[in-house]
Amino acid sequence: MPTGSNLTRTGFPGIRALLMAGGFIACAAGLLIFFAFDPTRVPIFPPCVFHELTGLDCPGCGAQRALHQLLHGNILAALRLNAMFVVSLPLAAWFGTRWLLRTSRGETTSITAKWLWLYLAAWLVFGVLRNLPFPIFQWFAA
């Protein structure tokens, strides 16, 4: 039985394009939902369980509201809600485009564990700093 990667190359050549199209449609639908509905006013968005239990902001707290603000062009408001999320978006766009181009050419792409651990550490430091009681860090509290 062929593996999953072989199926996309031999058995079902159009499946990769179909999966990519489905991914783009899902992303577009998600962005449309976040553009149309304000997470602070509409209860369809899930609350942060960590914040509900501890009262502290997790590293991801404010990302939904930040995305809504970004889609409306309010960059400073988005940075105030979750700066790490906003700064990560260009990185995600670069990596996603790189992956898409290389995958479409049949090349493999990967990221080293060192960069993943560094990125995770940055999120962790951000999560700690945003909960410190100093005025400069309170600017980044959701």
Backbone hydrogen bonds, N-H to C=O, Kabsch-Sander energy under -0.5 kcal/mol:
donor,donor_aa,acceptor,acceptor_aa,energy
7,L,3,T,-1.9
8,T,4,G,-1.4
9,R,5,S,-0.9
10,T,6,N,-2.8
11,G,6,N,-0.7
12,F,7,L,-3.0
15,I,12,F,-1.5
18,L,14,G,-2.2
19,L,15,I,-2.7
20,M,16,R,-2.4
21,A,17,A,-2.4
22,G,18,L,-2.3
23,G,19,L,-2.2
24,F,20,M,-2.3
25,I,21,A,-2.4
26,A,22,G,-2.4
27,C,23,G,-2.4
28,A,24,F,-2.6
29,A,25,I,-2.5
30,G,26,A,-2.4
31,L,27,C,-2.6
32,L,28,A,-2.2
33,I,29,A,-2.1
34,F,30,G,-2.4
35,F,31,L,-2.0
36,A,32,L,-2.4
37,F,33,I,-2.4
41,R,38,D,-1.9
42,V,38,D,-2.1
45,F,42,V,-1.0
49,V,47,P,-0.6
52,E,48,C,-2.2
53,L,49,V,-2.3
54,T,50,F,-2.5
55,G,51,H,-2.0
58,C,56,L,-0.5
61,C,58,C,-1.2
63,A,60,G,-2.2
66,A,62,G,-2.6
67,L,63,A,-2.5
68,H,64,Q,-2.0
69,Q,65,R,-2.2
70,L,66,A,-2.7
71,L,67,L,-2.5
72,H,68,H,-0.8
72,H,69,Q,-0.5
73,G,70,L,-1.9
74,N,69,Q,-2.8
75,I,73,G,-1.3
78,A,74,N,-2.0
79,L,75,I,-2.6
80,R,76,L,-2.0
81,L,77,A,-1.6
82,N,78,A,-2.3
83,A,79,L,-0.5
86,V,82,N,-1.8
87,V,83,A,-2.7
88,S,84,M,-1.7
89,L,85,F,-1.1
91,L,87,V,-0.7
92,A,88,S,-2.7
93,A,89,L,-2.5
94,W,90,P,-2.5
95,F,91,L,-2.7
96,G,92,A,-2.8
97,T,93,A,-2.4
98,R,94,W,-2.5
99,W,95,F,-2.7
100,L,96,G,-2.6
101,L,97,T,-2.7
102,R,98,R,-2.4
103,T,99,W,-2.7
104,S,100,L,-2.3
105,R,101,L,-1.1
106,G,103,T,-1.4
107,E,102,R,-2.6
116,L,112,T,-1.6
117,W,113,A,-2.7
118,L,114,K,-2.1
119,Y,115,W,-2.3
120,L,116,L,-2.5
121,A,117,W,-2.5
122,A,118,L,-2.0
123,W,119,Y,-1.9
124,L,120,L,-2.2
125,V,121,A,-2.8
126,F,122,A,-2.4
127,G,123,W,-2.4
128,V,124,L,-1.8
129,L,125,V,-2.9
130,R,126,F,-2.2
131,N,128,V,-1.4
132,L,129,L,-1.4
137,F,134,F,-0.8
138,Q,134,F,-1.7
139,W,135,P,-0.8
140,F,137,F,-1.3
141,A,138,Q,-1.4
